[in-house]
Amino acid sequence: MSPHPGWPVELRAGPVLLRPPRRRDAGSWSAARIRNREWLQPWEPTSASSWRARSSKASWTNLATTLRANARAGTAIPLVIVYDGRLVGQVNASNIFRGVLRSASVGYWIDSAVAGRGIMPTSVALMIDHLLGPVGLHRVEINIRPENTNSLRVVEKLGLRREGYHERFLDIDGAWRDHLTFAITVEETSGGTVLSRLGSLPKPPDAT
């Protein structure tokens, strides 16, 4: 078996495509991040760099290289979200462990211009189904700040189980923040898919 079954991969549901990051995504990624500063910064890891610096094209070049290296090493599955032919976010599986744990953590962000269309729940469902299926993991977790109501709606739509409350868990936006942990294991899918829990897929852009 390869060190990372299930990579590289492209996942699709309706008009939503998840694919590996590319160096040429730099322009669209940077533009989306800079435009969405107020929308994203409260939920992002603390950094000594300015938002513009860590959202620059050069930053993406370094990040994409690191993400793909981690994927080849078997510790991550990084995917960008494409909708209407353009990059609108990311969904990343990180901290992939094998052995007796066989678990991963999932994080995500989306452009506010397309939020509320079902793109994010669809993307996260595709990622979870891939992790619990072809990648061969047993458990997937998502950690969310209690104040992040938009992200909480994603896990609620997918029916993930609330597993715990962790005080001062991650260094986010300049302080140690409490987080809720949600999780799902293979047994909880009952042989089905998490994607099927949504009932309907996002509409194509010209149908919204």
Buried (B, 14 or more C-beta within 10 A) or exposed (E): EEEBEBBEBEBEBBBBBBBBBEEEBBEBBBBBBEBBEEBBBEBBEEEEEEBEEBBBBEBBBEBBEEBBEBBBEBBBBBBBBBBEEBBBBBBBBBEBBBEEEBBBBBBBBBBBEBBEBBBBBBBBBBBBBBBBBEBBBBBBBBBBBEEBEBBBEBBEBBBBEEBEEEEEBBEBBEEEBBBBBBBBBBEBBEEEBBBEBBEEBBEEEEEE
